[in-house]
Amino acid sequence: MAKRNEAAENRPAVRPVRLTSDMSMPKLSAVEIGSYVAAFAGLFLVLHLQLLGALLAGMLVFQLVHMIAPLIEKTMTSGRARWVSVVIIATIIVGGLTGATIALINPRLA
């Protein structure tokens, strides 16, 4: 038991969490305030410039890369596996768009 107590004493200081019901806001550091302002500005610009579709598409590609890369990492390094997964996704998307365009232009080929 002594070792467990010693380990608890050597833990790094953690920002305390206030568990009160007075609904008061915690004190925020300048970095946290800056990150909230930057996130709000980014979301405002995405909506104002009508880039929500591009944001969602980018997030989808990001997630697909992170899902495909571990499967490819079995045969190569991590960085190269991510590049290969990006190339695979780009090839599928460009191939699908090319096929759809050809089908629209010349229905006899489809």
N, C-alpha and C positions, 0 to 999 in steps of 0.2 A: 503494500500500500504506500510505502514511503516514496517509491519511484513515481507512482502516479501523481502524488501531490507535488513532487519536485518538478515534474514535467508541466504541470498546470501553472506553476510559478514562473517558468521560463518562457511562456508564450509571449509573442510580440503584442504590443498594445493594439487593440482593435477599437475602431471608432464606436463609441457607445450608442446603443439603440434605445431611444426613449419610448417606453411602453406606457404612455399616459393616455387618458381619454379626453384631455382638454382640447384636442384637435389643433394644437399649436404646431406650426411648421418648424422643422429642425433648422439649425444654422447651416447654411451652405457656404462652401469655400468659393473663392474666385474662379477656380478651374471648373467647378460644378456649374456655377452660374453661366460661365462662358460656353460650356458644352450644351446647356439647355438653350441658350440664345442661338448658337450655331445650328442646332437641330431644328428649332422653330423656323429660322431663316431658310434653311434648306427645304423644309416641308412647304413653306409659303411659296418659295420660288418654283418648286415642282408643280404645285397646283396652279400658280399664276401663269407659268409658261406652258401649261398643259403637257407636262412630261410624265404623267402618272403611268401611262402605258409603257414608256421606255424604262421607267424605274422598276416596274414589276417584271418586265422582260429581263432586265439586267439581273434582278434578284433571282429569277428562275434559272438563268444560265449559271450564276454563281453557285446555286444549290446543286444543280446537275453536275457541275465540275467536281464539287466536293463529294458527290455520291459515286461518281464513276472513277475518280482517281484512286481510291483504295483498291479497287479491283485490278487496276493496271499496275499499281505499285508492287505487286507480287513479282513482276518481271523486270522492273527498272527502278530508278531512283524517284524520289518524291516529286522533285521539281519537273523532271521530264514526264512523269506520269500526268501531272496537271496539264502540261502543254499538249500531250497526246489526247487527253480528254477534251480539251478545247478544240483541237483540230477535228475530232470525231463529231462533236456537237455542231461545229460550223459546217462540216461536210453534209451532215444530215439536213440541216436547215437550208443550205444553198441548193442541195439536190431536190428537196421537197418544193422549194419555190420555183426552181427551174422546171420541174415536172408539171407543176400547176400552171405555169405560164404557157408551156407547150400545149397542155391540154386545152387551155382557153383559146389559144390562137388557132390550133388545128385539131378539132375534135376527132378526126379520123385516126390520128395516131394514138389516141388514148384508149 
